[in-house]
């Protein structure tokens, strides 16, 4: 019984992954992860190169 339930969970997760990969739902999250959270200041105080 546990093997059957585990197999159903694996098949369900693979199907959901394929569905979201085909719909490209995750592309927006990838772009948002690359956006800066705060504006960079133009002046760099205290750092001299």
C-alpha positions as CSV (number, residue, x, y, z in Angstrom):
1,X,0.0,0.0,0.0
2,X,2.8,2.4,0.8
3,X,4.6,1.7,-2.4
4,X,1.4,2.5,-4.3
5,X,0.9,5.8,-2.6
6,X,4.6,6.7,-3.1
7,X,4.3,5.9,-6.8
8,X,1.2,8.0,-7.1
9,X,3.0,11.0,-5.4
10,X,6.0,10.6,-7.7
11,X,3.9,10.4,-10.8
12,X,1.8,13.4,-9.7
13,X,4.9,15.5,-9.0
14,X,6.4,14.7,-12.4
15,X,3.2,15.5,-14.2
16,X,2.9,18.8,-12.3
17,X,6.5,19.7,-13.1
18,X,6.0,18.9,-16.8
19,X,2.8,21.0,-16.8
20,X,4.5,24.1,-15.2
21,X,7.5,23.7,-17.5
22,X,5.3,23.7,-20.5
23,X,3.3,26.7,-19.3
24,X,6.5,28.5,-18.4
25,X,5.1,29.8,-15.1
26,X,8.5,29.9,-13.5
27,X,10.1,32.4,-15.9
28,X,8.7,35.4,-14.1
29,X,10.2,34.3,-10.8
30,X,13.6,33.9,-12.4
31,X,13.5,37.5,-13.7
32,X,12.4,38.8,-10.3
33,X,15.2,37.0,-8.6
34,X,17.7,39.0,-10.7
35,X,16.2,42.4,-9.9
36,X,17.9,44.6,-7.3
37,X,15.9,45.1,-4.1
38,X,17.3,48.6,-3.4
39,X,18.6,51.4,-5.6
40,X,22.4,51.6,-5.6
41,X,23.7,55.0,-4.4
42,X,25.9,56.8,-6.9
43,X,28.3,57.9,-4.2
44,X,30.5,55.4,-2.5
45,X,31.4,56.9,0.8
46,X,34.4,55.4,2.7
47,X,35.6,53.2,-0.1
48,X,38.6,54.4,-1.9
49,X,40.3,52.3,-4.6
